[in-house]
Amino acid sequence: MSKPKVLHSREVARTRLFRVEEMGLRFSNGVERTYERLVGFNTGHAAVMVLPLLDDQRFVMIEEYAAGTEDYQLSLPKGLVEPGESLLEGANRELMEEAGYGAHKLELLTELSLSPNYMSHRMQVVVARDLYEMRLEGDEPEPLGVHVFHFDQLPELVQRPDFTEARAMVALYMARDLLRSPQGDVQSTI
């Protein structure tokens, strides 16, 4: 299928973090529609989520306040890659800031989007192995909880009301399946 033609695009609202953009589109069959989407400011910085592995069975999660759900939620360390950092350097820094670990081995697992019909946001998922204790001060307003889980706990974990981050769920299941495969190597998927 050919992509629709963009007839116009304009900003209709703006916050400190996001812009709402209206797009007029014409599809290949001639039908025209107006869409709205949430667009992050074009900072040119990638977003990264880190899956820290203590070993092939255990992983680290953080617990932080989530304003969207107005509750404390379990997730994986995540944030923006800063200017001058590579994706893997940014992943390691976020891991140190949020979970108190650094990693000697970092590997890209996948790229995920969130609600692609309405958002332009993409997140790179990085697996961190060979961890060591290392804490950097981050921008979090309070210390984050750090918890260790076992991959065998995934069915129960995804049922918890404090774990609703779908991207983290996908990353955990992908990593679990890769670790259980004969190769057991994330890089074989890249």
N, C-alpha and C positions, 0 to 999 in steps of 0.2 A: 504494500500500500504506500502511496505517496503521502508525505506529510501535508497537512493543511497549510494554506498560504496565510501569513499574518497580515491582516489588513490594517490594523492599528494596535498600538499598545500605549497605555498611559497609566500613570500612578494615580490611584484614587484614595489612598490613605497611607500614613507613615507613622511608625513608632520609633523608639530609640533603637530597636533591633530589627524590625521588618518593614517591608513595603508591601502594600496590596496593589497588584497590577491588574488592570482590565485589558483583555486581549480580544480583538475581533478576528475571527478565523473564517476562512472559506475552505471547505473540504472539497476533495476531488470530484464529488458528485454535485457540486454547486451550492450545497447547503451552507448557510452562514450562521454562526453562533458567537455569542459573547461569553467568554470565560473569565473568571477571576482566579488569581493564584497568589500565594504568599511567597514573597521573594526576599531572601536575606540580602543585606547590602553586599555588593560585589567587592568584598575585601580581598579576594584572590587567595584566601586561606582555606585549606581543606579542613574538614571536620574528621575527627578520629575517635574510635571506640576501641578500647584495649581489653583483650581477654587474657588475664594473667593466669598462667598455669604453674602451680607448685610442682606438679608432676603429671603423669598421664591420667590420673584419676581425680585430682583436686584442683579447684580454681578459686580465685579470690573475687569477691564482689564488694561493692561499696553500698552504703546506705546514706542517703541525703534527702533533704527536704525538696519536694517537687511542687512548685507553685501551681502547675497545671492541675494536679490532683489534690492539692492542699493537704498533703500527707507525706510521711517519710516513705521512700521507695528504695528497693534494692535495684541495683543496675551494675553496669561495668564502668570503669573509669572512662571519661570522655571529655572532649573539648576541642578547641581550635588549634591548628598548627600555627605557631607564631612566625612573623616575618624572619627570614633567614634560617629557619629550621626545615629539615627534610621531614617527610611524613613520619618516618620511624623515629627521628629525634623528638618530634612533637609527641608521639605516642609514649615514648619513654619518660618524657617530662611529666605528662599528665598522669602516668602511672605513679611516679614518685610523689607528685603533689597530692593525689587523691587516695592512694592505697598504701603509700609508704614503702614501695618496692621499686627497684630498677630491674632491668632485664638485660642479660648479655646477648640474648637472641630474640630478634623481632622479625615477624614474617607477615606479609599482607595475606589476609584470608579471603576477603571479598569486599565489594562495595554494595551498600544498601541504601535504599531511598525510603522515605516516609511519606505516605499519601501522595504519590507522584501526580495524581490528577489535580492536586491543589497546591503542591509545594515543590520548589525547585531544589530543595535540600538533599544532599547525598552525604553519606558517611562511610569512611574507609574503616574496615574492621581489621585490627592487627592482633595477632597472637603473640604473647610475650612468654618466653621460656627462660630457664636458667636464671631464676629470680634471686635477688639479694636485697637485704634491707637497706633502704635509702629514702629519706623523706626530704622533700623540698616544700617550701611554703608556697601555697597557691592562693587563689582568689576566693576561696570558699569562706562564707561568713562564720562557720563553726566547724569544729573537727568532724570528719565523716566517720561513720561506722565502717569497720572493715570486717568481713565475714568470709569464712572458708566453707565451701560446699564440695560435695563429691558428685561426679557425673551420674552416679546411680540415684541421686536425689532429685534429678531433673523433673520427673513426673510430679512429685510433690511440690517442688519449687514453683513450677508454672501455675499451680493452683492457689498459691498464696496471694492474698489481696494486696500485699506490699511489693509484688513483683509483676508489673504490667508493661514493662518496656519490651515491646515486640522485637525490636532490633537486637536487643541483648539475648532474648530467647532464641532467635534464629542463629545468632553467632555461637551460642552454647551448643545447640544441637548439631550445627555444622562441624564444630571442633570435635565434639564427642564422636561423631561418625567417622571423621578423618582419623582420629586417634585409634579407633577400633579397626580401621581398615588395615590390610596387610602392609601397606606402605607406612602408615602412621605418620606421614610427613605432610605438613601444611603446604610446603613449597611445591609439592607435586601437583597441586590444584591451580597454580598460578600460570 
